[in-house]
Amino acid sequence: MLFAVACGAAVANVYFSQPLLVTIGHDLAMSPALVGSVVTLTHVGYGLGLFFLVPLGDVADRRRLIVAQLLLLVVALAVVAAAHTTAILLAGMAATGLLAVVTQTLVAFAASLAPPAARGRVVGLVTSGVVIGILLARTASGLIADLAGWRSVYLASASLTALLALVLHRVLPRHSDAPPPTLRYGQLLRSTITLFARERLLRLRALFGLLIFAAFSTLWSSVALPLSEAPYFLPHSAIGALGLIGVAGALAATVAGRLNDRGLSRRTTGIALALLAASWLPLAFTRSSLWALAVGVILLDFAVQAVHVTNQTLIYALHPDAGSRLIGGYMVFYSLGSATGAIAATSLYTVAGWGAVCALGAAFSCLGLVLWAFTRHNTPGPAAKVSSRSDA
């Protein structure tokens, strides 16, 4: 549970800004297009951290690595809270994203500490913490911003992160079971690239990850814009509460995990991608119906989390001894997709409105479905290495 809470608190920092974009833009006199770069740079920083920091978990003492990243994250959050110029804000957001990848190091550490018979349950619980952190981030930031301003969101997060660093420093094992550092840092990074060159399944699942999170970010980075305008004029707290509607995404993590255990990962992926494409039809009616928005949010979050859990399950099984590098490398594509969706959606909204944003999200979703349709019969899976029942 402690790992789940720490993961949720860390990853929430990547999403706090989404219901606050309008207020941040007004406070710092930022243009709508530049406001979108707040989300984009956070995800770019996250992507860089996934490649340059997360692989260290395969060779370093994870306890020290986790505590150090959390303490540096406190500093980055304080910079964001104190920012009075656009440049300082964007630098702080990028640093926050870079250091929030401690989430992935925590997931790998939890997996290494769990006995093999309970590893799936433990990783599933920690992953649920990640999902809930993403969903509650918008709700919490909206409520806190309405009560005390947007800067208080980052001050509160810095305080919580400092407390978690202290607790984890005291309770985590002092010695990781990671192997001795036989690889130098440069070799470690190159080995991540080598894994992509060697494993077709990893490349395919990474591409799925890019497309589903481009669609995910298309919605969540821009939905605050129409909701803060006529006819709704919703406050931060109401916009942030949309995250609660998406709690179905957390349930999808459990459902998808069970389906993968039954060898139905290929079918799960196809159904989820079809739901993702379909979710944009009700989302297109957001300006005339909040009920349509709610239905679309539930479908989209469910579909994205189902594909995401399936992706991680399949690629981790390829090489468990390189778990941090596999997950980190895959999550780079998640970050690229999130950044692409954020900057494209906010820029498109400025010039063409909400309908164009929905068309963009549907395009990302349909690309994923087409990719699945063309590769579902000729994709190698981890069956030979893991289970003859695997249906990757």
SULJO-V217688 format. One record per residue. NEAR is the number of other ideal C-beta (glycine too) atoms within 10 Angstrom. Layout:
NEAR / NEAR
This chain:
8 / 15 / 24 / 22 / 16 / 26 / 26 / 21 / 23 / 29 / 23 / 26 / 30 / 24 / 26 / 26 / 28 / 26 / 34 / 26 / 24 / 18 / 18 / 20 / 18 / 11 / 15 / 18 / 9 / 18 / 11 / 16 / 15 / 15 / 24 / 26 / 22 / 26 / 27 / 24 / 24 / 30 / 28 / 21 / 26 / 28 / 22 / 16 / 27 / 28 / 18 / 17 / 20 / 28 / 26 / 21 / 27 / 24 / 21 / 20 / 17 / 25 / 17 / 13 / 21 / 26 / 20 / 15 / 24 / 25 / 15 / 17 / 27 / 19 / 15 / 24 / 28 / 18 / 18 / 29 / 19 / 13 / 20 / 9 / 10 / 18 / 9 / 14 / 23 / 21 / 17 / 24 / 30 / 23 / 21 / 29 / 28 / 23 / 25 / 28 / 29 / 31 / 29 / 26 / 25 / 28 / 27 / 25 / 25 / 22 / 20 / 18 / 15 / 17 / 7 / 8 / 7 / 10 / 16 / 16 / 11 / 17 / 22 / 17 / 18 / 25 / 23 / 21 / 25 / 24 / 26 / 21 / 25 / 23 / 24 / 20 / 26 / 28 / 21 / 21 / 29 / 27 / 18 / 23 / 23 / 17 / 11 / 12 / 15 / 24 / 18 / 14 / 28 / 26 / 17 / 17 / 26 / 21 / 13 / 18 / 28 / 17 / 13 / 21 / 21 / 13 / 15 / 19 / 16 / 8 / 9 / 21 / 12 / 8 / 9 / 21 / 9 / 19 / 10 / 6 / 14 / 8 / 16 / 10 / 13 / 8 / 12 / 20 / 18 / 12 / 15 / 21 / 12 / 13 / 19 / 17 / 9 / 11 / 19 / 14 / 18 / 21 / 16 / 19 / 27 / 22 / 17 / 24 / 26 / 23 / 26 / 30 / 25 / 27 / 31 / 28 / 30 / 32 / 27 / 26 / 29 / 29 / 24 / 25 / 21 / 18 / 21 / 18 / 13 / 7 / 7 / 15 / 9 / 18 / 16 / 25 / 18 / 18 / 26 / 27 / 16 / 25 / 27 / 12 / 18 / 27 / 16 / 18 / 26 / 21 / 16 / 26 / 22 / 16 / 16 / 26 / 21 / 12 / 21 / 24 / 14 / 11 / 16 / 17 / 24 / 20 / 14 / 23 / 31 / 16 / 16 / 28 / 27 / 17 / 20 / 28 / 22 / 17 / 26 / 24 / 14 / 20 / 24 / 19 / 16 / 22 / 17 / 10 / 12 / 16 / 10 / 16 / 23 / 16 / 17 / 25 / 24 / 20 / 22 / 29 / 28 / 24 / 28 / 27 / 29 / 28 / 29 / 27 / 27 / 26 / 27 / 24 / 25 / 25 / 25 / 21 / 20 / 19 / 16 / 14 / 10 / 19 / 23 / 28 / 27 / 28 / 23 / 26 / 25 / 26 / 26 / 24 / 25 / 23 / 26 / 20 / 26 / 31 / 26 / 20 / 30 / 29 / 20 / 21 / 28 / 26 / 18 / 21 / 23 / 16 / 9 / 12 / 13 / 21 / 13 / 14 / 28 / 24 / 14 / 23 / 28 / 20 / 16 / 24 / 27 / 17 / 18 / 27 / 19 / 13 / 16 / 21 / 12 / 10 / 16 / 14 / 7 / 7 / 16 / 11 / 19 / 19 / 14 / 9 / 11 / 16 / 13 / 7 / 10 / 20 / 18 / 22
